[in-house]
Structures are given as structure tokens and as C-alpha cells.
């Protein structure tokens, strides 16, 4: 099999879904669009934290790709085995497909095996399986030391591990166990959400510490054995229950295609999201976009969403041979769930110079409702 599509989108995550929907709105049915994803459904990762503490169930956080199919988008359930940007072909376990335009939105892969003992000792905050495991463990955990570990940057959704701790505090408090459970957060980064600025980073840290969570930044985990965390600075931390955010890497298929830079991520034009290959775009977590202050744009769903709208619009302009091109401007926002029906909210421009200009709004009920609505 070798079908040809006007646009192939690799990945059915946030960026891939938005790209497909916008393209279908802007292109007539004569243009063929395909989404290739190894899953049968779209998983909304931000809701895993709610699932973890029993506020959601599996069916609340995933959705079938059927709505895309009804719009005339071909959804191919398959694993991407090779990307050949020179021949404009995608090899999968279901066949080979050719394209005129390619959008790579495969996200970042999780690699707990990079820390010896990590996957055996704890539960992954960033997978559906892990969130369900955590939910089960919490139901029987009545006392002891609960530790959350965050790998060093880059990792996706920089607010998530801090949100997780705040939701865990609410969970134990509401179940009358707060005095019996010690909560600790160890991070391989200098502070939470550092790219957004010192003020916002401190605000998030203050939120966490105000809930009597012990926070230890700049701790690099090297090994786990016998229910003890071993850090590069010599510190040893025993635990009774352990959750983690593992190291991240770009999918091997992208690296094998020669699309990654020396840092292991896909370099793109910061405004158009074009790669070094003509008509090949990359969006979301798989990319690296250096900011003026030296750090990269965070890996967050809101950026994948906004980038997807720009890429889809520009591809439609090329295929329709009319319209004005758009540029991604670096705007982004983030809801920070803090429990008790409240959330914080941060918004700003990450392309601002000499550093991102981001404002943090006081936590409240309306931001929580805003996150649910989103």
C-alpha cells in the first residue's frame, strides 16, 4: 500500500487534533488529510491528575477519533516506523504513505529506564496506567512518607508535578490523613516553571510550601533501591510511596530520520514551525525553540495548540493558493490546579525580550472552572 495525502499528521495528541480540525475547516473535500496514531483514542493528559485523586474516570479523559473520521479525515491506527523527508514518505506497520505536507506532532517519549530502579520503585504521573495505579495506591495508603520526584528539564507540562502535590495535599486533608502522611517533592530543576520568570516560579513554590509540602529543588536522582532514593549530592531519602515524572526524549523514529539537533529535539523556525526540510513542520513537545534569555520554550499543550493553528492555516494557504500567512507569536497560558475547587492562572508572551513577560493571577474558583471549560 502506498497512498498519497495532501497532508499527513503524525500523532493524535493536542497538536495533531487541532491541526487536523483546522485543516478540515479550511480545505475542501478534494484535499486528503490523514492522522497516524498508534492509539485508538485521544488522551487528554492534563486530566490525569484529576483521575489520580478520584475526580475523573478513564472514560472522562479519553475520546475516540471517530469525530475526525466523520469529517472526512482518515485516521490510521498504526506505528510510525520511519520518516523519509527526502522521498516524502512515512513507513508504518500498516503500510507506506506519501505526502505533500507533513506535520510531526509525536510528542516526547517517557524514559524511566534512564534512572536505575525508577519504574520498579514507583508510579508514573504522566501515563494513564500510572494515574490508575496511583489512584489504587492512595485508597489504601493511610500513613508514611510519600515522595514525588520530577526529572530535570525538559519535561512536558511544567506545572503538572506541582499541581499533583497540591491535589495530593487536598486528598489527604479531606480524608483526615494529613497529619499521618508526610509529603515531599524533589526536583531536578532549580525551581518550578523557571522559564516563566522568577516571580511566577516563587509564587508556585510558595503555593506548594504553604500546604506543608517539603520542596527540594536541584536534586538529581541517580538510583533507587530498597525503597530509598539516592541523589547525586549524596542525599538518601527513604519512602513508603513514590510517584515520578521520568526523563523525556524525542521519539527514536524522529532521531533516525535526521530531524533532531545535537540536543535530541527537532529545531524549527520559531514563527512558522518549519523544519530544515521543505513542507515538513514540527509542533509541540517534540520541538525545541530557544528563547531570548537562553532557555527553550516550555513543552506544554497550549503551545502545541497555538502552533497547530498557525501551521494548519499556512498549509491551507499554500494548498488553496490564496490568503495571508500567519506567524506563531509565543503567546501562552497555563491553569495551575491547587485543589479545593481552585486554580491559579498564568498568561503572557514567551517571545518577549529580554525575557518572557508572564503574569500570574491570584488563585480562585473561576480559574478552576475555566480549566474545566477548556
Secondary structure, 3 states (H helix, E strand, C coil): CEEEEEEEEECCCHHHHHHHHHHHHHCCCCCCEEEEECCCEEECHHHHHHHHCCCCCHHHHEEECHHHHHCCCEEEECCEEEEECCCCEEEECCEEEEEEEEEECCCEEECHHHCECHHHHCEECCCHHHHHHHHHHHHHCCCEEEEEEECCCCCECCCHHHHHHHHHHHHHHHCCCHHHEEEEEEECCCCCCHHHCHHHHHHHHHHHHHCCCEEECCCCEEEEECCEEEECCCCEEECCEEEEECCEEECHHHHHCCCECCCCCEECCCCCCECCCCCEEECHHHEECECCCCCECCECHHHHHHHHHHHHHHHHHHHHCCCCCCCCCCEEEEEEEEECCEEEEEEEECCCCCCCEEEEEEEEHHHHHHHHHC
